Amino acid sequence: MSSLARVPCTIITGFLGSGKTTLIRHVLSNANGRRLAVIVNEFGDVGIDGEILKGCGDASCPEENIVELANGCLCCTVADEFVPALDEILAMEPPVEHIIIETSGLALPKPLVQAFHWPAIKSRVTVDGVVAVVDGAALAEGQVSADLEALSQQRAADDALDHDDPIEEVFEDQIACADLVVLNKRDLLDAGGLEKATAAVTGALPRTVGMVTVAEGKVDLGALLGLGVGTENDIENRKTHHDDELDHDHDDFDSFVVPLAEIGDPDMIAERIAGLAGTHNVLRVKGFAAVTDKPMRLLIQAVGPRVSHYYDRPWGATEARQGSVVVIGLKGLDRDAVTKSLTAKSLAG
């Protein structure tokens, strides 16, 4: 079958906190009738990203078209996770016109793209393009993600560890596989910062790749979907750090879920989350909370010490007003201390 007969898939990759979920929310809200489906690949054991996307309420991508996979990154679980998810999506009526795959922040995109050669996949779907979302504000500060100084210091102090930062390698591997780079968080950059961030991306690119700069993930859909690259046909030419490895691991990171009771003051929990970056090596916090006397759900997103929160949708009439956040940090972080900080009575409404 020709590529025109196959359903196009856009793979959205990017490091923790780069803005992948925000970008996909924008896509879903501006689909203009195009029938979409989303595969969300979580790092952790709770469907936070899936819940955030389901809050869009767009008819182009109803809740049943959002498939969540939380049992490991797709590049490690192609047979067990990815193929069944595609089977489910391709059986939907009316037929899906475009599939968006949000990888976990730690995923290596190359093995996932290679999976599109599998017999169960190659005749039915094709990679429209790999889109790498990068954190412009972090890059302007010389980092691939916010506040990773603690990791660099830890690795440098341990002679038993490889001194090449694995996070840098993941970033470079994601860039190496990209057909389009979205430099996000333009609104946080001045002219000098934008120049530094752009230089960091172009310096990591092994070939000429288009790049767009945006704020809050607001990419023109004409630049994002319909690239028609067929990336699986060129993926072997895209060299990465892990080409000689059979697999990879995520042993540098840890994640867990913290249930949240109703809170009284959004600014107070934002302040508490911001403090976790410095005291407990927390890299990322994402989730939602119920605020006392507020009918809307509070969406919370944090990258290092930078925390944002806003009301994204009303709570459903039969929906429990139960909040939940996923915490991602360096291996060995003190779960009990982090949980105690986020569930203190002083935060209650």
WOVENRA-V417881 format. One record per residue. N is the residue number from 0. RES is the residue in one letter. SS is DSSP state (H for helix, E for strand, - for the rest). PSI is psi in whole degrees, 0 to 359 (999 if undefined). Layout:
BEGIN
n,res,ss,psi
N,RES,SS,PSI
N,RES,SS,PSI
END
This chain:
BEGIN
n,res,ss,psi
0,M,-,145
1,S,-,164
2,S,H,335
3,L,H,335
4,A,H,354
5,R,-,152
6,V,E,127
7,P,E,141
8,C,E,131
9,T,E,123
10,I,E,120
11,I,E,112
12,T,E,164
13,G,E,155
14,F,-,168
15,L,-,126
16,G,-,8
17,S,-,335
18,G,-,24
19,K,H,312
20,T,H,320
21,T,H,318
22,L,H,316
23,I,H,323
24,R,H,318
25,H,H,318
26,V,H,313
27,L,H,326
28,S,H,349
29,N,-,31
30,A,-,341
31,N,-,45
32,G,-,351
33,R,-,128
34,R,-,115
35,L,E,157
36,A,E,152
37,V,E,133
38,I,E,119
39,V,E,121
40,N,E,105
41,E,-,154
42,F,-,103
43,G,-,186
44,D,-,28
45,V,-,143
46,G,-,60
47,I,H,309
48,D,H,320
49,G,H,318
50,E,H,320
51,I,H,317
52,L,H,323
53,K,H,341
54,G,-,353
55,C,-,325
56,G,-,31
57,D,-,133
58,A,H,338
59,S,H,338
60,C,H,79
61,P,-,167
62,E,H,323
63,E,H,347
64,N,H,4
65,I,E,112
66,V,E,125
67,E,E,133
68,L,E,117
69,A,-,20
70,N,-,25
71,G,-,161
72,C,-,148
73,L,-,328
74,C,-,346
75,C,-,344
76,T,-,44
77,V,H,308
78,A,H,317
79,D,H,331
80,E,H,309
81,F,H,312
82,V,H,313
83,P,H,325
84,A,H,318
85,L,H,319
86,D,H,316
87,E,H,316
88,I,H,317
89,L,H,346
90,A,-,358
91,M,-,148
92,E,-,132
93,P,-,160
94,P,-,144
95,V,-,139
96,E,-,336
97,H,E,136
98,I,E,134
99,I,E,130
100,I,E,117
101,E,E,110
102,T,-,161
103,S,-,159
104,G,-,340
105,L,-,3
106,A,-,145
107,L,-,119
108,P,H,334
109,K,H,311
110,P,H,326
111,L,H,315
112,V,H,320
113,Q,H,332
114,A,H,343
115,F,H,357
116,H,H,351
117,W,-,141
118,P,H,325
119,A,H,351
120,I,H,316
121,K,H,332
122,S,-,353
123,R,-,331
124,V,E,159
125,T,E,155
126,V,E,105
127,D,E,327
128,G,E,154
129,V,E,124
130,V,E,120
131,A,E,120
132,V,E,127
133,V,E,150
134,D,E,100
135,G,H,322
136,A,H,319
137,A,H,317
138,L,H,325
139,A,H,337
140,E,-,9
141,G,-,19
142,Q,-,154
143,V,-,343
144,S,-,164
145,A,-,138
146,D,-,61
147,L,-,17
148,E,H,320
149,A,H,321
150,L,H,316
151,S,H,318
152,Q,H,320
153,Q,H,316
154,R,H,320
155,A,H,330
156,A,H,348
157,D,-,105
158,D,-,342
159,A,-,349
160,L,-,152
161,D,-,131
162,H,-,353
163,D,-,120
164,D,-,121
165,P,H,331
166,I,H,320
167,E,H,321
168,E,H,319
169,V,H,315
170,F,H,312
171,E,H,324
172,D,H,322
173,Q,H,317
174,I,H,320
175,A,H,332
176,C,-,358
177,A,-,145
178,D,-,341
179,L,E,136
180,V,E,128
181,V,E,109
182,L,E,105
183,N,E,168
184,K,-,36
185,R,H,329
186,D,H,344
187,L,H,5
188,L,-,137
189,D,-,183
190,A,H,319
191,G,H,320
192,G,H,320
193,L,H,320
194,E,H,318
195,K,H,316
196,A,H,317
197,T,H,319
198,A,H,324
199,A,H,322
200,V,H,309
201,T,H,329
202,G,H,334
203,A,H,346
204,L,-,127
205,P,-,353
206,R,-,174
207,T,-,123
208,V,-,139
209,G,E,147
210,M,E,136
211,V,E,145
212,T,E,131
213,V,-,166
214,A,-,139
215,E,-,33
216,G,-,16
217,K,-,80
218,V,-,138
219,D,-,127
220,L,H,334
221,G,H,335
222,A,H,345
223,L,H,316
224,L,-,150
225,G,-,26
226,L,-,328
227,G,-,33
228,V,-,321
229,G,-,54
230,T,H,329
231,E,H,336
232,N,H,347
233,D,-,359
234,I,H,331
235,E,H,340
236,N,H,355
237,R,-,98
238,K,-,137
239,T,-,172
240,H,-,335
241,H,-,18
242,D,-,331
243,D,-,7
244,E,-,145
245,L,-,329
246,D,-,183
247,H,-,170
248,D,-,172
249,H,-,33
250,D,-,348
251,D,-,353
252,F,E,159
253,D,E,149
254,S,E,150
255,F,E,167
256,V,E,139
257,V,E,112
258,P,E,143
259,L,E,128
260,A,-,173
261,E,-,140
262,I,E,161
263,G,-,323
264,D,-,110
265,P,H,323
266,D,H,329
267,M,H,317
268,I,H,329
269,A,H,319
270,E,H,320
271,R,H,318
272,I,H,319
273,A,H,324
274,G,H,336
275,L,H,332
276,A,H,320
277,G,H,327
278,T,H,336
279,H,H,18
280,N,-,35
281,V,E,125
282,L,E,326
283,R,E,137
284,V,E,131
285,K,E,136
286,G,E,208
287,F,E,163
288,A,E,158
289,A,E,132
290,V,E,131
291,T,-,131
292,D,-,12
293,K,-,128
294,P,-,348
295,M,E,149
296,R,E,137
297,L,E,118
298,L,E,132
299,I,E,129
300,Q,E,132
301,A,E,137
302,V,E,109
303,G,-,227
304,P,-,356
305,R,E,118
306,V,E,134
307,S,E,150
308,H,E,145
309,Y,E,161
310,Y,E,123
311,D,E,331
312,R,E,161
313,P,E,151
314,W,-,140
315,G,-,155
316,A,-,326
317,T,-,10
318,E,-,132
319,A,-,133
320,R,-,67
321,Q,-,120
322,G,E,168
323,S,E,137
324,V,E,147
325,V,E,134
326,V,E,128
327,I,E,129
328,G,E,189
329,L,E,150
330,K,-,135
331,G,-,3
332,L,-,152
333,D,-,95
334,R,H,317
335,D,H,317
336,A,H,319
337,V,H,314
338,T,H,316
339,K,H,321
340,S,H,322
341,L,H,349
342,T,-,17
343,A,-,147
344,K,H,334
345,S,H,344
346,L,H,346
347,A,E,151
348,G,-,999
END
